[in-house]
C-alpha cells in the first residue's frame, strides 16, 4: 500500500477559505419562526398563544416598565435613601509618572498645559498631584492640591510646588 498522507482537520481548515458565500450558522443553531394564528393544527391557532380576554390579549398592548398589574410597583414600595450633594468637590488626579513622561526639565506645569497635552480631560476641575512614580527632573508644578509624597519628590528633584 502506498504512503498516503492523511489530512488532519487543521489541514482541512487551512485549505478552506472563508468567504461571504461560505459562511453559514452551525447546524441546529437556527429555528424557523413561530407562525401563530394559522389554524388549529399548528397548536397556536385561534387565540395565537395569548389566552382568552384581558388587556394582554388585545392588539396594541405594550407593558409599561415597572407595571405590576395595579399592585404598588417595587420602585415605589422601597424607601428613598440619601441625596446627591450638588456641591461635591471633583478632583482630577495626575501622577508624577505622567508629568515626568510629558514634560522636559525646567518646564512650567499648569492645569491648562496638562489639558492641552491630553493628560487631563477637562481643565475646569481642580487638579491633585499624586506621588505615584518618580520625578527625575526639576519642574515648576502648579496645582490645587499635592499629596505629601508628591510634594517631597518634586522638591527632592529640585522643582517648585505652587498651590493654586
Buried (B, 14 or more C-beta within 10 A) or exposed (E): EEEEEEEEEEEEEEEEEEEEEEEEEEEEEEEEEEEBEEEEEEEBEEEBEBEEEEEEEEEEEEEEEEEEEEEEBEEEEEEEEEEEEEEEEEEBEBBBBBBBEBBEEEBEBBBEBBBEBEBBEEBEBEBBBBBBBEBEBBBBBBBBBBBEEBBEBBEEBEBEBEEE
